Amino acid sequence: MRLSASALAAALTATLMVGPASAAPAAASAPASAEEGPGQCKIAEDPQWDGWTDHAQLGAELREIEKTSRGRVTVDVAGRTAQGRELWTARAGTGKRVLMVTSAIHGNERTGTEALLGILKQLGSSDDAKTKKILSEVTLVAMPMVNPDGGELNRRINVHSWDQTLEKFPQLAGAPRAWYHSLEGDGIKQPGYDLNRDFNPDLNYVPKASDLPGTQAGAGFFLSPESRAIRDTYVQMRAEKGSVDAMIDLHHMGPCLRVTGGEQDGKLITVSLDYPPLGVNDGAKYKAEWPKLDQDKSRRYATTVANGIAEAYGDQSRLAATGRYLHPDEREYAGQSRSAFALNGTGTVLFEVRGQQDDLGQTQRGMFVETVRTGVESLLTGLATGTADTVDGDSFFDLPDYGWETTGD
């Protein structure tokens, strides 16, 4: 059974002697706007998105956080994009349990970048009991912007030509392009990859011409520097700590989807959560080769996130309009990072936030950032206290969906 909000609060209070996640700012908890009315969902025709942190600003903010944290937060460069932009990692905490968080792997999905900056500032400067517990029990490895080239164009894919791929991997000459490589994206005629299809559970995989072009259900090929940097960071942390317990991948979804069932039935969903989409019977076909796969662990972690958001804001708050992401039994994306790392034993959670910069601009930005931040902090706390290990993973299925199935309960 799902650990209730009151039970979760009691567990956290007993362990940390502090309250739940920080309250949302006033703007984030304002009364529902007309856009939330039945049948209404306003999308900006030409939204302003220059208020979001860009790559240069991110670098400056990370260095400032590192400077003022007195050694708590360290910033490194894990790699560079095809256009030469840094792929930063920011690390906080010394605990054995590792939580790795990636954001903006799709360039126009950057709520997670803002949320991670807030979390890093908190961990780098606060001396309360909750922060100290997290820092002693967990190592957070944040990669706040892993597709900055795409981000500069406000588009989903990165910027990387097939010729550049062949320069790096000449053994692919004459092979067809990978199925997830496109010649343009979001109306911009520059080639690139959907980076979240470029992962392989074999972390030592070297691209082979015979594997191309591949399929949507199959593993990816580590053809882009961004995916290789994420892979290398994961491998480094596993070598150092023995394992990577948890991984969160922060994304955006459609702007006008509504909750089906639960306390927020009919309202616009704010965040949907998911565990790895690995086909029927919880990825049964993978378990012989990848015995560390633990789908229930991923569901426990996703449930911990949902519980933490509900506890922080209450069932009626827009910030707590949380449900399950689209996940029919047959859905299979082995080339996503959350799938590849799950096959290596990590519990992985997908966040999908309503709307994107090119849908909503800065509209309700504060609300979405606050919800994502609270969700990530909830898993940090759950890992630090052990509560994330004790919830019932099957209670994930008690969360509402957003109209994509009839649950019958």
C-alpha positions in Angstrom: 0.0 0.0 0.0 1.2 3.5 -0.7 2.8 5.2 2.3 0.4 7.9 3.2 1.3 11.6 3.4 0.9 11.5 7.2 3.1 8.4 7.5 5.8 9.9 5.3 5.7 13.1 7.4 6.1 11.2 10.6 9.0 9.2 9.2 10.8 12.4 8.1 10.1 14.2 11.3 11.4 11.3 13.4 14.5 11.0 11.4 15.3 14.6 10.6 13.4 16.7 13.1 12.4 19.1 10.4 9.4 19.9 8.3 8.6 18.9 4.7 10.0 20.6 1.7 10.0 24.4 1.7 6.8 26.0 0.9 6.1 27.3 -2.6 6.6 31.0 -3.3 3.4 33.1 -3.3 3.2 33.3 -7.1 3.3 29.5 -7.4 0.4 29.0 -5.0 -1.9 31.7 -6.4 -5.5 30.8 -7.2 -6.2 28.9 -10.3 -6.3 31.0 -13.4 -8.8 30.9 -16.3 -6.5 28.7 -18.2 -7.3 25.9 -15.8 -11.1 26.1 -16.4 -12.9 23.3 -18.1 -11.9 23.0 -21.7 -9.5 25.9 -21.5 -5.7 25.8 -22.0 -4.0 28.8 -23.3 -0.8 28.4 -25.3 1.3 31.5 -26.1 1.7 32.1 -29.9 5.1 33.7 -29.4 6.2 33.0 -25.8 9.1 34.8 -24.2 11.7 32.4 -23.1 14.7 34.6 -22.5 14.0 34.5 -18.8 15.2 31.0 -18.6 18.8 30.3 -17.6 21.0 29.9 -20.7 24.3 28.1 -21.0 26.5 31.0 -20.2 24.4 32.0 -17.2 24.4 28.4 -16.0 28.2 28.3 -16.0 28.4 31.5 -14.0 25.8 30.4 -11.5 27.4 27.0 -11.0 30.8 28.6 -10.3 29.2 31.1 -7.9 27.5 28.2 -6.0 30.8 26.4 -5.9 32.6 29.4 -4.6 30.1 30.2 -1.8 29.5 26.6 -0.7 32.8 26.4 1.1 33.6 23.1 -0.6 30.2 21.5 -0.4 29.5 21.8 -4.1 32.1 21.0 -6.7 31.7 21.8 -10.4 33.4 19.9 -13.2 33.2 19.6 -17.0 32.2 16.1 -18.1 32.6 16.8 -21.8 31.8 19.2 -24.6 29.2 19.4 -27.3 29.9 19.3 -31.0 29.8 23.1 -30.9 32.3 23.3 -28.0 29.9 24.1 -25.1 30.7 22.6 -21.7 28.6 19.8 -20.2 28.8 20.6 -16.5 28.4 18.3 -13.5 27.8 19.7 -10.0 28.3 17.4 -7.1 27.1 17.8 -3.5 27.3 15.4 -0.5 29.6 12.6 0.5 27.2 9.8 1.1 27.4 6.2 -0.2 24.1 6.5 -1.9 24.2 8.2 -5.3 21.4 10.2 -7.0 22.3 11.3 -10.5 20.0 13.9 -12.1 20.0 15.1 -15.7 18.1 18.0 -17.2 17.4 19.5 -20.6 18.5 16.5 -22.6 15.8 17.9 -24.9 16.9 21.5 -25.4 13.5 23.2 -25.0 12.8 21.4 -21.7 14.6 23.4 -19.0 12.4 23.6 -15.9 14.8 21.1 -14.4 17.8 23.3 -14.9 16.2 26.0 -12.7 15.1 23.5 -10.1 18.6 22.0 -9.8 20.2 25.4 -9.4 17.9 26.0 -6.4 18.7 22.6 -4.9 22.4 23.1 -5.3 22.2 26.5 -3.6 20.3 25.0 -0.7 22.7 22.1 -0.3 25.7 24.4 -0.6 24.6 26.9 2.0 22.1 25.5 4.6 23.0 24.1 7.9 19.7 22.7 9.0 19.4 19.0 10.1 17.7 17.9 6.9 20.4 19.3 4.7 23.2 17.8 6.9 21.5 14.4 6.8 21.2 14.5 3.0 24.8 15.5 2.6 26.1 12.8 4.9 24.0 10.0 3.4 23.7 10.9 -0.3 26.0 12.1 -3.1 24.0 14.2 -5.6 25.5 14.4 -9.1 23.5 17.0 -11.1 23.9 17.6 -14.8 21.7 20.7 -15.2 21.9 21.2 -19.0 23.0 18.2 -21.1 21.9 19.6 -24.5 23.0 23.2 -24.5 23.4 23.4 -28.3 19.8 22.4 -28.8 18.9 24.8 -25.9 20.4 27.8 -27.7 18.0 27.1 -30.6 15.1 26.3 -28.3 14.6 22.9 -29.9 14.4 19.3 -28.9 17.4 17.7 -30.7 21.1 18.6 -30.4 23.3 20.0 -33.3 25.4 17.3 -34.8 25.8 16.2 -38.4 26.2 12.7 -39.7 29.6 13.7 -41.2 30.7 14.7 -37.7 29.6 11.2 -36.5 31.7 9.6 -39.3 34.7 11.6 -38.3 34.5 10.2 -34.8 33.5 6.7 -35.9 34.9 6.0 -39.4 33.9 2.4 -39.1 30.3 3.6 -39.8 31.1 4.8 -43.3 28.5 3.5 -45.7 26.0 2.6 -43.0 22.6 4.2 -42.9 22.1 7.0 -40.4 20.8 6.1 -36.9 17.0 6.2 -36.9 17.0 8.9 -34.2 19.3 11.3 -36.3 17.4 14.0 -38.1 18.4 16.5 -40.8 16.3 19.3 -39.1 14.4 19.8 -35.9 11.6 22.1 -34.8 11.7 23.9 -38.1 15.4 24.6 -37.9 17.4 23.2 -40.7 20.4 21.9 -38.8 20.9 18.2 -38.2 21.0 16.5 -34.8 20.1 13.6 -32.6 17.3 12.9 -30.2 19.8 12.4 -27.4 17.4 10.4 -25.3 17.5 7.5 -27.8 21.4 7.4 -27.8 22.0 5.1 -24.8 22.9 1.5 -24.5 22.9 -0.8 -21.4 26.3 -2.0 -22.5 28.3 0.9 -21.1 31.4 -0.2 -23.1 29.5 -0.4 -26.4 31.4 0.8 -29.5 29.3 1.7 -32.5 29.1 -0.9 -35.3 27.9 -0.4 -38.8 25.9 -3.6 -38.7 23.8 -2.2 -35.8 22.5 0.7 -37.8 20.0 2.2 -38.3 18.5 0.5 -35.3 14.9 0.7 -34.1 12.8 2.7 -31.7 12.5 -0.2 -29.3 16.2 -1.1 -29.4 19.3 0.3 -27.7 21.1 3.4 -29.0 24.8 3.7 -30.0 26.5 6.5 -28.0 27.0 8.5 -31.1 26.8 12.0 -29.5 29.3 13.6 -27.1 26.4 14.5 -24.8 25.2 10.9 -24.2 28.8 9.7 -23.8 29.4 12.4 -21.2 26.3 11.2 -19.2 27.4 7.6 -19.6 31.0 8.4 -18.5 29.7 10.3 -15.4 27.5 7.3 -14.5 30.5 4.9 -14.9 32.7 7.2 -12.8 30.2 7.3 -10.0 29.6 3.6 -10.1 33.4 2.9 -9.9 33.8 5.3 -7.0 30.8 4.4 -4.9 30.0 0.8 -6.0 26.6 1.7 -7.5 24.4 4.5 -8.6 21.2 4.0 -6.5 18.9 6.4 -8.3 18.7 8.5 -11.5 16.1 11.2 -12.3 15.7 12.4 -15.9 13.8 15.8 -16.1 11.6 16.5 -19.1 8.5 18.4 -20.3 5.3 17.1 -21.9 2.3 18.4 -23.7 0.7 21.6 -22.2 -3.0 20.7 -22.1 -3.4 17.3 -20.6 -5.8 16.7 -17.7 -5.8 14.4 -14.7 -8.1 11.4 -14.9 -9.3 10.3 -11.4 -8.0 11.2 -8.0 -8.3 14.4 -6.0 -7.5 16.6 -9.1 -9.8 14.9 -11.6 -10.2 17.1 -14.7 -7.5 19.6 -13.8 -4.4 20.2 -15.9 -1.7 17.9 -14.8 1.5 19.5 -13.5 4.0 16.6 -13.4 3.7 13.0 -14.5 6.1 10.3 -13.4 7.3 7.0 -14.8 9.6 4.0 -14.4 11.6 2.5 -17.3 9.6 1.5 -20.4 11.1 -1.9 -21.2 8.2 -3.8 -22.8 5.9 -6.5 -21.4 6.1 -8.2 -18.0 8.4 -5.6 -16.5 11.1 -6.1 -19.2 11.1 -9.8 -18.8 13.1 -10.4 -22.0 16.0 -8.4 -20.6 16.4 -10.1 -17.2 18.5 -13.0 -18.3 21.2 -10.7 -19.7 20.6 -7.8 -17.3 19.7 -9.5 -13.9 20.1 -6.3 -11.9 17.0 -4.8 -13.5 14.6 -3.9 -10.6 11.5 -2.2 -11.9 9.9 -2.2 -8.4 12.8 -0.1 -7.1 12.1 2.5 -9.8 8.4 2.5 -8.9 9.3 2.9 -5.2 11.4 5.9 -6.0 8.7 7.4 -8.3 6.1 6.9 -5.5 8.5 8.6 -3.0 8.5 11.6 -5.3 4.7 11.7 -5.6 4.3 11.3 -1.9 6.7 14.1 -1.2 5.0 16.5 -3.6 1.5 15.7 -2.1 2.9 16.1 1.5 4.4 19.5 0.7 1.4 21.0 -1.0 -1.7 19.1 -0.3 -3.9 17.1 -2.6 -5.8 20.1 -3.9 -2.8 22.3 -4.9 -2.0 22.8 -8.5 1.6 22.0 -7.5 0.5 18.6 -6.5 -1.4 17.7 -9.7 0.8 14.6 -10.2 0.1 11.3 -12.1 1.5 8.5 -14.1 3.2 9.1 -17.5 1.9 7.2 -20.5 3.1 3.6 -20.1 1.2 0.8 -21.9 2.6 -2.6 -21.2 4.2 -2.9 -24.7 6.0 0.4 -24.6 9.7 -0.2 -25.1 12.5 2.4 -25.3 15.8 0.6 -24.4 17.8 3.5 -25.9 16.6 6.0 -23.3 19.0 6.8 -20.5 16.6 5.8 -17.8 16.2 2.4 -19.4 19.9 1.8 -20.0 20.8 2.7 -16.5 18.0 0.7 -15.0 19.3 -2.4 -16.8 22.5 -1.8 -14.8 20.6 -1.9 -11.5 19.8 1.8 -10.9 16.3 2.8 -9.9 15.3 5.5 -12.5 12.5 8.0 -12.5 11.2 10.2 -15.4 9.7 13.6 -14.6 7.4 15.1 -17.3 6.4 18.7 -16.6 3.4 20.2 -18.4 4.2 22.5 -21.3 7.5 23.7 -22.8 9.1 27.0 -23.3 7.7 27.2 -26.8 4.2 26.5 -25.5 4.0 28.6 -22.3 7.1 30.7 -22.2 7.5 31.9 -18.6 3.8 31.3 -17.8 3.6 29.4 -14.5 7.4 28.9 -14.6 7.7 29.4 -10.9 5.0 26.7 -10.1 6.6 24.1 -12.4 10.1 24.8 -11.0 8.9 24.5 -7.5 7.1 21.2 -8.1 10.2 19.7 -9.8 12.5 20.9 -7.0 10.2 19.4 -4.3 10.1 16.1 -6.2 13.8 15.8 -6.5 14.3 16.9 -2.9 11.8 14.2 -1.8 13.8 11.5 -3.3 17.0 12.9 -1.8 15.3 12.8 1.6 13.9 9.3 0.9 17.3 8.0 0.1 18.9 9.7 3.1 16.3 8.4 5.6 15.7 5.0 3.9 11.9 5.7 3.5 12.4 5.4 -0.3 13.2 1.7 0.3 10.1 0.8 2.3 7.2 2.2 0.3 5.2 -0.3 -1.8 6.2 0.0 -5.4 2.8 -1.3 -6.6 1.2 1.8 -5.0 2.6 3.7 -8.0 -0.3 2.3 -10.0 -2.7 4.1 -7.6 -1.6 7.4 -9.0 -4.1 8.9 -11.5 -3.3 9.0 -15.2 -4.2 11.8 -17.6 -6.8 10.2 -19.8 -4.7 7.6 -21.6 -6.3 4.5 -20.1 -9.3 3.4 -18.0 -7.9 2.0 -14.8 -11.2 0.5 -13.5 -10.5 1.4 -9.9 
